């Protein structure tokens, strides 16, 4: 019985509090002149319009950012596949460096050349390009120097030999060229 009584008292207190709050709000509204109410409402409208414009701008910026990300993802979608094919291309290059002595091996050798050319063409069509490094000035953004050699008549930091080809995918570096440079 006491629990019911205390619950009823709490509800009664809450009702009284809410009535008092409503009366305070009404008193505030009654105290204001119609001009003051209009000014206050106009300020609220301006604030809401400003908030709406901000939200619209945020939405547009988000749309633009997502579209830019989507375009970038599409542009570089084939990069990983191209990167993985470079190992096969390296193996073809190694196989083609060997000398062929008999007619039977010459036919196999020609087949390897054709496959290598097709692989190069497919990679080129996707945007993969070879980094030209031989006799160029050393650029750490595109070359990785692992050897140096002093050569007379050659400027310092010039690529003397390409040990492993480097590749670009469109405007991104897939793999730097491994080179020997002059000192």
C-alpha angles and dihedrals in degrees: 000000000000092000092056091048094051091047091052090049091051091051090048091051091049091050091051091049093050091047090052091050092050091049090051092052091048091049090052092050092046091049091057122083119233090252091055091049091050092049091049092049091048090052090050090050092050091049092049091048090050091050090049092052091050091051091049091050091049090050092050092048091050091049091050093048093049092048090050091050091048091051091049092049091052092046093054099032094110094047097096094047090048091048091053092050092057091078090057090048090052090053091051090051091051092048091050093054092069120095118244118217108176135050095246093054090046090062092050089046091053089050090054090050091052093048090048091051091049091048091049091049093049092049091046091051089055092052103266114141134181117246109237104224111148112109090357125123113269112262115185089206091066106016135059112204115207099160136038129196133184109234123177116232093023125107120242117270097020118142108248100176137009110222096179126011119247124217139203126205106212099303099342129087114244097177132351120237111255106225149171114230137194121252 
